[in-house]
Amino acid sequence: MAPLGVAFGAALGGTLGALATSARADKLAPDELAHKKDGGYVTGLPLAAYGTDIGVGFGARVYYYWDGHPDDPRFGDTPYLYRLFLQGFGSTRGLQFHWLDFDAPKIFDTPYRLRSQLIYARNINNNYFGDGAHALDPLRFPGQARSYTSYADYTGDQQRIGADGRAYTKYDQYDLVRPVFIASIERLFDHDRIRVLAGLGVSYGGVHDYTGKQVDAIDAAGAGTQAIEAPTRLAEDCAARRLVGCGGGRDNYLRLGISYDTRDFEPDPNTGAFLDLAIDAGTAALGSQFDYVRAMAAARGYWSPIPELADLVLAGRLVFEAQTNGTPFFAMDSLPFTEDPRTGLGGNRTMRGFRQDRFVGSVMTLANAELRWTFGHLTAWGQRFGFIAAPFFDAGRPYDALDQLSLRGWRASYGGALRIAWNLATVVTIDYGLSSEDTGFYINFNHIF
């Protein structure tokens, strides 16, 4: 329990320390305003990422910005008047994520912000390790009587063809196709610190199980071959009627949210807090095949304990989520942060060192703590770089119901990250996490919170 107590103390201490600070710029700094473009322009960038779950990923994103003109009263206090981007992204392990996004801060010179997203996502290796308390069980599959403490050993044995001629290669995976359209409108209050959000999501979950399909396997001689996939964990739980949404279906919902933001600099904060509360309501009134309610509360805090001596930031995050039994299993991993939604416990944005969606349930808790030390700066080719070392600790667990909430049984991981802040706003991160059953290596953009 000692490491878990340290994580909670660090995260909570950072959050409470940050709440005492309230610093947020209302207008662009004079030097930024002097270099702001008049009118519209196009930019683009290649995308590259690596993760234990997704493999190597490549893509591109093209932006169009409309800044308006200097005589517009919004010119000096908005990053842009309208922004549109188009992204295409794919990875070597079968992940696709294509995205069209529109954002209009203070649309039509009002205090309202309009956002919309059209996303096509597909993952042919979407993880399913069971839900709730079942996900906490040791790694095991029906082809072996033993349980495993090493994920590499576990997946290696799953590929071996059994006496019945079948393998369990895809026992913990399924193919998920997820097109989504999301639109929201936000109202800003208190010098843009408070944001109230209302939105609508229209989506579909296409679920394809691998049971009975041809999969990669290893024969008795150790050679690669093909075999029939034995029943998957998803097929077993669906047959037992433990899950909702086994056949996929329409998942349409209303979203309400509120956030409070006092961070001094959003991409790489040194002080401040970000608190958010979000509620999703899936309803047949919107054409959904599922009726459910999901509620999530999260607190992030940032505190610089010795700013006069070192650029050191204690960063912490606490997350709690509960959802009703009507939630389709393929959407149960949703963490609807009002700023940047995430999925599942496990992977590079929640519990590094565990597989993506390793722990999912009707109720989920999460704690993260990082110590971010900017130990050096470099200016080269007209670009400024800051180098950040960040040891971290992650912990969390799923539950079947609210009355099971406890500090017992939490799963934990730890590790370190090297991050490079490029011209302040772009943060490249290289993270390595270790857990009791696996390791994870990730290259991506932005702090995880």
Buried (B, 14 or more C-beta within 10 A) or exposed (E): EEEBEEBBEBBBBBBBBBBEBBEBEEEBEEEEEEEBEEEEEEEEEEBBBBBBBBBEBEBEBEBBBBBBEEEEEBBBBBEBBBBBBBBBBBBEBBBBBBBBBBBBBBBEEEEBBBBBBBBBBBBBBBBBBBBBBBBBEEBEBEBBEEEBEEBEEBBEBBBBBBEEEBBBBBBBBBBBBBBBBBBBBBBBEEEBBBBBBEBBBBBBBBBEBBBEBEBEBBBEEEEEEEBBBBBBBBBBBBEEEBBBBBEBBBBBBBBBBBBBBBBBBEEBBBBBBBBBBBBBBBBEEBEBBBBBBBBBBBBBBBBBEEEEEEBBBBBBBBBBBBBBEBBBBBBBBBBBBBBEBBBBBBBBBBBBBBBBBBBBBBBBBBBBBBBBBBEEEEEEEEEEBBBBBBEBBBBBBBBBEEEBEEEEEBBBBBBBBEBBBEEEEBBBBBBBBBBEBBBBBBBBBBBBB
